[in-house]
Amino acid sequence: MVTPAHSPAPGLDPTPVVPVAPAPRHPAASTTAPLRIGVVGAGRVGAVLAARLRSAGHEVVAAAGESPASLERIATLLPGVAGAKPTAVARACDVLLLTVPDDMLDNVVSMLAASGALRPGQHVVHTSGRHGLAVLAPAERVGARVLALHPAMTFTGTAVDLERLSGCVLGVTAAPAERAMAERLAAGLGGRLMGVPEEMRTLYHAGLAHGANHLVTLVSEAMEMLAAAGADDPAGTLRPLLTAALDNALDRGDAALTGPIVRGDVGTVQAHLEDLAANAAHTLPSYVAMARATLDRAVADARLLPLRAVKITRALDAALAGAPHAEPAPRRHRAGDPR
């Protein structure tokens, strides 16, 4: 998760859509009874997670979301679930999912704790990749049981995501006493737990963002290059190549590297740089950045002679030094894409 997958954070006092009855003032003692779940932040992540847990037999009692997109997700993915303000959602459930953007999480937790909406024994779970348990300290101080559970997946906010959760890794940070709840939630989501130490949450999240978010940028630029070269189906042209490259990289790491840099083909790299500068200049900086990183890895494992590496480095330096400023190509939106 690395992602922009969340909807805008709910306001501190949105108008409730439907009144929601408060949950009992104590959590259910049974470890097999369905969980009573509330979700604050019905964005791409929250609505999907709640829908998957509901399909596993748990009860989603209420959801908070203000934007038209969030309200539509509640209606589509959680039909019949009451929409309410965050404090009402928190009071109605035994397990509270906080699926708001990272930068809003601290504020939302503090607000809910200060308002008296949280209670002792209640489970408060956030899905941020970056944050661990520290951000949940206000909830813990009022006696709530806290854990961080981040799905390592990118979300569309549609029913397509429900099956994609099967087998998904859930990065969990929790005290030993909360492991059982983490396992119940993972079972309901169809995922598998991976422990992430508190001090490593940000690095864990950076790895996911670098691999997924930056991959989207990389692939989009590659399609733009092919389109500029005249390809009528850039995605179809790349799909077999990228699928094989991804599978090979996941299986073999650096050993899967192929191409002109690993081979030391200075002339080919130079030709790439010249054509990019002439026809797709906005992609030149990222091509050079990734070429440098690839070059370093090829030299480190002795697959490329240092002399060849020096020549390629000089070509990369010269390409950036002589490149005019170029505006990014206009983004072409597909149907349903947010603008």
Contacts in CASP RR format, 6 or more apart in sequence:
PFRMAT RR
TARGET T0000
AUTHOR 0000-0000-0000
METHOD contacts of the structure
MODEL  1
MVTPAHSPAPGLDPTPVVPVAPAPRHPAASTTAPLRIGVVGAGRVGAVLA
ARLRSAGHEVVAAAGESPASLERIATLLPGVAGAKPTAVARACDVLLLTV
PDDMLDNVVSMLAASGALRPGQHVVHTSGRHGLAVLAPAERVGARVLALH
PAMTFTGTAVDLERLSGCVLGVTAAPAERAMAERLAAGLGGRLMGVPEEM
RTLYHAGLAHGANHLVTLVSEAMEMLAAAGADDPAGTLRPLLTAALDNAL
DRGDAALTGPIVRGDVGTVQAHLEDLAANAAHTLPSYVAMARATLDRAVA
DARLLPLRAVKITRALDAALAGAPHAEPAPRRHRAGDPR
1 129 0 8 1.000
1 150 0 8 1.000
1 151 0 8 1.000
1 152 0 8 1.000
1 153 0 8 1.000
1 154 0 8 1.000
1 155 0 8 1.000
1 205 0 8 1.000
1 208 0 8 1.000
1 209 0 8 1.000
1 212 0 8 1.000
2 129 0 8 1.000
2 152 0 8 1.000
2 154 0 8 1.000
2 205 0 8 1.000
2 207 0 8 1.000
2 208 0 8 1.000
2 209 0 8 1.000
2 211 0 8 1.000
2 212 0 8 1.000
2 213 0 8 1.000
3 154 0 8 1.000
3 155 0 8 1.000
3 209 0 8 1.000
3 212 0 8 1.000
3 213 0 8 1.000
4 213 0 8 1.000
5 43 0 8 1.000
5 44 0 8 1.000
5 45 0 8 1.000
5 154 0 8 1.000
5 155 0 8 1.000
5 157 0 8 1.000
6 41 0 8 1.000
6 43 0 8 1.000
6 44 0 8 1.000
6 45 0 8 1.000
6 46 0 8 1.000
6 99 0 8 1.000
6 100 0 8 1.000
6 101 0 8 1.000
7 41 0 8 1.000
7 42 0 8 1.000
7 43 0 8 1.000
7 44 0 8 1.000
7 65 0 8 1.000
7 67 0 8 1.000
7 69 0 8 1.000
7 70 0 8 1.000
7 73 0 8 1.000
8 66 0 8 1.000
8 67 0 8 1.000
8 70 0 8 1.000
8 101 0 8 1.000
9 41 0 8 1.000
9 100 0 8 1.000
9 101 0 8 1.000
9 104 0 8 1.000
9 107 0 8 1.000
9 108 0 8 1.000
10 40 0 8 1.000
10 41 0 8 1.000
10 64 0 8 1.000
10 65 0 8 1.000
10 66 0 8 1.000
10 70 0 8 1.000
10 85 0 8 1.000
10 86 0 8 1.000
10 100 0 8 1.000
10 108 0 8 1.000
11 66 0 8 1.000
11 86 0 8 1.000
12 86 0 8 1.000
12 111 0 8 1.000
13 85 0 8 1.000
13 87 0 8 1.000
14 64 0 8 1.000
14 65 0 8 1.000
14 66 0 8 1.000
14 85 0 8 1.000
14 86 0 8 1.000
15 85 0 8 1.000
16 83 0 8 1.000
16 84 0 8 1.000
16 85 0 8 1.000
16 88 0 8 1.000
17 71 0 8 1.000
17 82 0 8 1.000
17 83 0 8 1.000
17 84 0 8 1.000
18 82 0 8 1.000
18 83 0 8 1.000
18 84 0 8 1.000
19 82 0 8 1.000
19 84 0 8 1.000
19 88 0 8 1.000
20 61 0 8 1.000
20 62 0 8 1.000
20 82 0 8 1.000
20 83 0 8 1.000
20 84 0 8 1.000
20 88 0 8 1.000
20 89 0 8 1.000
20 91 0 8 1.000
20 92 0 8 1.000
21 92 0 8 1.000
22 91 0 8 1.000
22 92 0 8 1.000
23 36 0 8 1.000
23 61 0 8 1.000
23 91 0 8 1.000
23 92 0 8 1.000
23 93 0 8 1.000
23 94 0 8 1.000
25 119 0 8 1.000
26 121 0 8 1.000
27 94 0 8 1.000
27 121 0 8 1.000
27 122 0 8 1.000
27 123 0 8 1.000
28 35 0 8 1.000
28 36 0 8 1.000
28 94 0 8 1.000
31 180 0 8 1.000
31 184 0 8 1.000
34 57 0 8 1.000
34 58 0 8 1.000
34 59 0 8 1.000
35 53 0 8 1.000
35 58 0 8 1.000
35 59 0 8 1.000
35 94 0 8 1.000
35 95 0 8 1.000
35 184 0 8 1.000
35 185 0 8 1.000
36 58 0 8 1.000
36 59 0 8 1.000
36 61 0 8 1.000
36 92 0 8 1.000
36 93 0 8 1.000
36 94 0 8 1.000
36 95 0 8 1.000
37 50 0 8 1.000
37 53 0 8 1.000
37 54 0 8 1.000
37 58 0 8 1.000
37 59 0 8 1.000
37 60 0 8 1.000
37 61 0 8 1.000
37 93 0 8 1.000
37 94 0 8 1.000
37 95 0 8 1.000
37 96 0 8 1.000
37 97 0 8 1.000
38 50 0 8 1.000
38 60 0 8 1.000
38 61 0 8 1.000
38 62 0 8 1.000
38 63 0 8 1.000
38 89 0 8 1.000
38 90 0 8 1.000
38 92 0 8 1.000
38 93 0 8 1.000
38 95 0 8 1.000
38 96 0 8 1.000
38 97 0 8 1.000
39 46 0 8 1.000
39 47 0 8 1.000
39 49 0 8 1.000
39 50 0 8 1.000
39 60 0 8 1.000
39 62 0 8 1.000
39 63 0 8 1.000
39 64 0 8 1.000
39 89 0 8 1.000
39 96 0 8 1.000
39 97 0 8 1.000
39 99 0 8 1.000
40 63 0 8 1.000
40 64 0 8 1.000
40 65 0 8 1.000
40 86 0 8 1.000
40 89 0 8 1.000
40 90 0 8 1.000
40 96 0 8 1.000
40 97 0 8 1.000
40 98 0 8 1.000
40 99 0 8 1.000
40 100 0 8 1.000
40 108 0 8 1.000
40 112 0 8 1.000
41 63 0 8 1.000
41 64 0 8 1.000
41 65 0 8 1.000
41 70 0 8 1.000
41 98 0 8 1.000
41 99 0 8 1.000
41 100 0 8 1.000
42 50 0 8 1.000
42 63 0 8 1.000
42 64 0 8 1.000
42 65 0 8 1.000
42 70 0 8 1.000
42 71 0 8 1.000
42 73 0 8 1.000
42 74 0 8 1.000
42 78 0 8 1.000
42 99 0 8 1.000
43 65 0 8 1.000
43 69 0 8 1.000
43 70 0 8 1.000
43 73 0 8 1.000
43 99 0 8 1.000
43 157 0 8 1.000
44 73 0 8 1.000
44 155 0 8 1.000
44 156 0 8 1.000
44 157 0 8 1.000
44 161 0 8 1.000
45 99 0 8 1.000
45 127 0 8 1.000
45 151 0 8 1.000
45 155 0 8 1.000
45 157 0 8 1.000
46 97 0 8 1.000
46 99 0 8 1.000
46 127 0 8 1.000
47 63 0 8 1.000
47 70 0 8 1.000
47 73 0 8 1.000
47 74 0 8 1.000
47 77 0 8 1.000
47 78 0 8 1.000
47 157 0 8 1.000
48 77 0 8 1.000
48 155 0 8 1.000
48 157 0 8 1.000
48 158 0 8 1.000
48 161 0 8 1.000
48 162 0 8 1.000
48 165 0 8 1.000
49 97 0 8 1.000
49 99 0 8 1.000
49 127 0 8 1.000
49 151 0 8 1.000
49 165 0 8 1.000
49 189 0 8 1.000
50 60 0 8 1.000
50 63 0 8 1.000
50 77 0 8 1.000
50 78 0 8 1.000
50 81 0 8 1.000
50 97 0 8 1.000
51 60 0 8 1.000
51 77 0 8 1.000
51 78 0 8 1.000
51 159 0 8 1.000
51 162 0 8 1.000
52 162 0 8 1.000
52 165 0 8 1.000
52 188 0 8 1.000
52 189 0 8 1.000
52 190 0 8 1.000
53 60 0 8 1.000
53 185 0 8 1.000
53 188 0 8 1.000
53 189 0 8 1.000
54 60 0 8 1.000
54 78 0 8 1.000
55 162 0 8 1.000
56 187 0 8 1.000
56 188 0 8 1.000
56 189 0 8 1.000
56 190 0 8 1.000
58 188 0 8 1.000
60 78 0 8 1.000
60 81 0 8 1.000
61 81 0 8 1.000
61 82 0 8 1.000
61 89 0 8 1.000
61 92 0 8 1.000
61 93 0 8 1.000
62 81 0 8 1.000
62 82 0 8 1.000
62 83 0 8 1.000
62 84 0 8 1.000
62 88 0 8 1.000
62 89 0 8 1.000
62 92 0 8 1.000
62 93 0 8 1.000
63 74 0 8 1.000
63 78 0 8 1.000
63 81 0 8 1.000
63 82 0 8 1.000
63 83 0 8 1.000
63 84 0 8 1.000
63 89 0 8 1.000
64 83 0 8 1.000
64 84 0 8 1.000
64 85 0 8 1.000
64 86 0 8 1.000
64 88 0 8 1.000
64 89 0 8 1.000
65 71 0 8 1.000
65 74 0 8 1.000
65 83 0 8 1.000
69 338 0 8 1.000
73 157 0 8 1.000
74 81 0 8 1.000
74 83 0 8 1.000
76 158 0 8 1.000
76 159 0 8 1.000
77 157 0 8 1.000
77 158 0 8 1.000
77 159 0 8 1.000
82 92 0 8 1.000
83 89 0 8 1.000
84 92 0 8 1.000
86 108 0 8 1.000
86 111 0 8 1.000
86 112 0 8 1.000
86 117 0 8 1.000
87 111 0 8 1.000
87 112 0 8 1.000
87 115 0 8 1.000
87 116 0 8 1.000
87 117 0 8 1.000
88 117 0 8 1.000
89 96 0 8 1.000
90 96 0 8 1.000
90 112 0 8 1.000
90 117 0 8 1.000
90 118 0 8 1.000
90 122 0 8 1.000
91 117 0 8 1.000
91 119 0 8 1.000
93 122 0 8 1.000
94 122 0 8 1.000
94 123 0 8 1.000
95 122 0 8 1.000
95 123 0 8 1.000
95 125 0 8 1.000
95 181 0 8 1.000
95 185 0 8 1.000
96 112 0 8 1.000
96 118 0 8 1.000
96 122 0 8 1.000
96 123 0 8 1.000
96 124 0 8 1.000
96 125 0 8 1.000
97 125 0 8 1.000
97 126 0 8 1.000
97 127 0 8 1.000
98 105 0 8 1.000
98 108 0 8 1.000
98 109 0 8 1.000
98 124 0 8 1.000
98 125 0 8 1.000
98 126 0 8 1.000
98 127 0 8 1.000
99 126 0 8 1.000
99 127 0 8 1.000
100 108 0 8 1.000
102 128 0 8 1.000
102 129 0 8 1.000
102 130 0 8 1.000
102 131 0 8 1.000
105 126 0 8 1.000
105 128 0 8 1.000
105 131 0 8 1.000
105 135 0 8 1.000
106 135 0 8 1.000
109 124 0 8 1.000
109 126 0 8 1.000
109 135 0 8 1.000
109 136 0 8 1.000
109 138 0 8 1.000
109 139 0 8 1.000
110 138 0 8 1.000
112 118 0 8 1.000
112 138 0 8 1.000
112 139 0 8 1.000
113 138 0 8 1.000
113 139 0 8 1.000
113 141 0 8 1.000
113 142 0 8 1.000
113 144 0 8 1.000
114 138 0 8 1.000
116 142 0 8 1.000
118 124 0 8 1.000
118 139 0 8 1.000
118 142 0 8 1.000
118 143 0 8 1.000
118 144 0 8 1.000
119 142 0 8 1.000
119 143 0 8 1.000
119 144 0 8 1.000
120 142 0 8 1.000
120 143 0 8 1.000
120 144 0 8 1.000
121 143 0 8 1.000
121 144 0 8 1.000
121 145 0 8 1.000
122 143 0 8 1.000
122 144 0 8 1.000
122 145 0 8 1.000
123 144 0 8 1.000
123 145 0 8 1.000
123 146 0 8 1.000
123 147 0 8 1.000
123 178 0 8 1.000
123 181 0 8 1.000
124 136 0 8 1.000
124 139 0 8 1.000
124 144 0 8 1.000
124 145 0 8 1.000
124 146 0 8 1.000
124 147 0 8 1.000
125 146 0 8 1.000
125 147 0 8 1.000
125 148 0 8 1.000
125 149 0 8 1.000
125 181 0 8 1.000
125 185 0 8 1.000
126 132 0 8 1.000
126 135 0 8 1.000
126 136 0 8 1.000
126 148 0 8 1.000
126 149 0 8 1.000
127 148 0 8 1.000
127 149 0 8 1.000
127 150 0 8 1.000
127 151 0 8 1.000
128 135 0 8 1.000
128 148 0 8 1.000
128 150 0 8 1.000
128 205 0 8 1.000
129 148 0 8 1.000
129 150 0 8 1.000
129 171 0 8 1.000
129 201 0 8 1.000
129 204 0 8 1.000
129 205 0 8 1.000
129 208 0 8 1.000
130 201 0 8 1.000
130 202 0 8 1.000
130 205 0 8 1.000
131 148 0 8 1.000
131 201 0 8 1.000
132 148 0 8 1.000
132 173 0 8 1.000
132 196 0 8 1.000
132 198 0 8 1.000
132 201 0 8 1.000
133 140 0 8 1.000
133 146 0 8 1.000
133 147 0 8 1.000
133 148 0 8 1.000
133 173 0 8 1.000
133 174 0 8 1.000
133 175 0 8 1.000
133 198 0 8 1.000
134 198 0 8 1.000
136 144 0 8 1.000
136 146 0 8 1.000
136 148 0 8 1.000
139 146 0 8 1.000
140 146 0 8 1.000
145 177 0 8 1.000
145 178 0 8 1.000
145 181 0 8 1.000
146 174 0 8 1.000
146 178 0 8 1.000
147 172 0 8 1.000
147 173 0 8 1.000
147 174 0 8 1.000
147 175 0 8 1.000
147 178 0 8 1.000
147 181 0 8 1.000
147 182 0 8 1.000
148 171 0 8 1.000
148 172 0 8 1.000
148 173 0 8 1.000
148 174 0 8 1.000
148 196 0 8 1.000
148 201 0 8 1.000
149 170 0 8 1.000
149 171 0 8 1.000
149 172 0 8 1.000
149 174 0 8 1.000
149 182 0 8 1.000
149 185 0 8 1.000
149 186 0 8 1.000
150 170 0 8 1.000
150 171 0 8 1.000
150 172 0 8 1.000
150 196 0 8 1.000
150 205 0 8 1.000
151 165 0 8 1.000
151 168 0 8 1.000
151 169 0 8 1.000
151 170 0 8 1.000
151 171 0 8 1.000
151 189 0 8 1.000
151 191 0 8 1.000
152 168 0 8 1.000
152 169 0 8 1.000
152 170 0 8 1.000
152 171 0 8 1.000
152 194 0 8 1.000
152 208 0 8 1.000
153 161 0 8 1.000
153 164 0 8 1.000
153 165 0 8 1.000
153 168 0 8 1.000
154 212 0 8 1.000
155 161 0 8 1.000
165 189 0 8 1.000
165 190 0 8 1.000
165 191 0 8 1.000
166 190 0 8 1.000
166 191 0 8 1.000
167 190 0 8 1.000
167 191 0 8 1.000
167 192 0 8 1.000
168 189 0 8 1.000
168 190 0 8 1.000
168 191 0 8 1.000
168 192 0 8 1.000
169 191 0 8 1.000
169 192 0 8 1.000
169 193 0 8 1.000
169 194 0 8 1.000
170 182 0 8 1.000
170 185 0 8 1.000
170 186 0 8 1.000
170 189 0 8 1.000
170 191 0 8 1.000
170 192 0 8 1.000
170 193 0 8 1.000
170 194 0 8 1.000
171 193 0 8 1.000
171 194 0 8 1.000
171 195 0 8 1.000
171 196 0 8 1.000
171 204 0 8 1.000
172 182 0 8 1.000
172 186 0 8 1.000
172 193 0 8 1.000
172 194 0 8 1.000
172 195 0 8 1.000
172 196 0 8 1.000
173 195 0 8 1.000
173 196 0 8 1.000
173 197 0 8 1.000
173 198 0 8 1.000
173 201 0 8 1.000
174 181 0 8 1.000
174 182 0 8 1.000
182 193 0 8 1.000
183 193 0 8 1.000
186 192 0 8 1.000
186 193 0 8 1.000
196 204 0 8 1.000
217 286 0 8 1.000
218 286 0 8 1.000
218 290 0 8 1.000
219 238 0 8 1.000
219 242 0 8 1.000
221 280 0 8 1.000
221 283 0 8 1.000
221 286 0 8 1.000
221 287 0 8 1.000
222 234 0 8 1.000
222 238 0 8 1.000
223 234 0 8 1.000
223 235 0 8 1.000
223 238 0 8 1.000
224 234 0 8 1.000
224 280 0 8 1.000
224 282 0 8 1.000
224 283 0 8 1.000
224 329 0 8 1.000
225 276 0 8 1.000
225 279 0 8 1.000
225 280 0 8 1.000
225 283 0 8 1.000
226 234 0 8 1.000
226 237 0 8 1.000
226 238 0 8 1.000
227 234 0 8 1.000
228 279 0 8 1.000
228 280 0 8 1.000
229 279 0 8 1.000
231 237 0 8 1.000
245 256 0 8 1.000
248 256 0 8 1.000
249 256 0 8 1.000
254 297 0 8 1.000
254 298 0 8 1.000
254 301 0 8 1.000
257 294 0 8 1.000
257 297 0 8 1.000
257 298 0 8 1.000
257 303 0 8 1.000
259 265 0 8 1.000
260 267 0 8 1.000
260 268 0 8 1.000
260 269 0 8 1.000
260 272 0 8 1.000
261 269 0 8 1.000
261 291 0 8 1.000
261 294 0 8 1.000
261 295 0 8 1.000
261 298 0 8 1.000
261 304 0 8 1.000
261 312 0 8 1.000
262 294 0 8 1.000
262 298 0 8 1.000
262 303 0 8 1.000
262 304 0 8 1.000
264 304 0 8 1.000
264 305 0 8 1.000
264 308 0 8 1.000
264 309 0 8 1.000
264 312 0 8 1.000
266 308 0 8 1.000
266 311 0 8 1.000
266 312 0 8 1.000
266 315 0 8 1.000
267 315 0 8 1.000
269 291 0 8 1.000
269 312 0 8 1.000
269 315 0 8 1.000
269 316 0 8 1.000
270 315 0 8 1.000
272 287 0 8 1.000
273 284 0 8 1.000
273 287 0 8 1.000
273 288 0 8 1.000
273 315 0 8 1.000
273 316 0 8 1.000
273 319 0 8 1.000
274 319 0 8 1.000
276 283 0 8 1.000
276 284 0 8 1.000
276 287 0 8 1.000
276 319 0 8 1.000
277 284 0 8 1.000
277 319 0 8 1.000
277 322 0 8 1.000
277 323 0 8 1.000
280 329 0 8 1.000
281 323 0 8 1.000
281 324 0 8 1.000
281 326 0 8 1.000
282 326 0 8 1.000
282 327 0 8 1.000
282 328 0 8 1.000
282 329 0 8 1.000
284 319 0 8 1.000
284 320 0 8 1.000
284 323 0 8 1.000
284 326 0 8 1.000
285 320 0 8 1.000
285 323 0 8 1.000
288 316 0 8 1.000
288 319 0 8 1.000
288 320 0 8 1.000
291 312 0 8 1.000
291 316 0 8 1.000
292 313 0 8 1.000
292 316 0 8 1.000
295 304 0 8 1.000
295 309 0 8 1.000
295 312 0 8 1.000
295 313 0 8 1.000
295 316 0 8 1.000
298 304 0 8 1.000
298 309 0 8 1.000
299 306 0 8 1.000
299 309 0 8 1.000
333 339 0 8 1.000
END
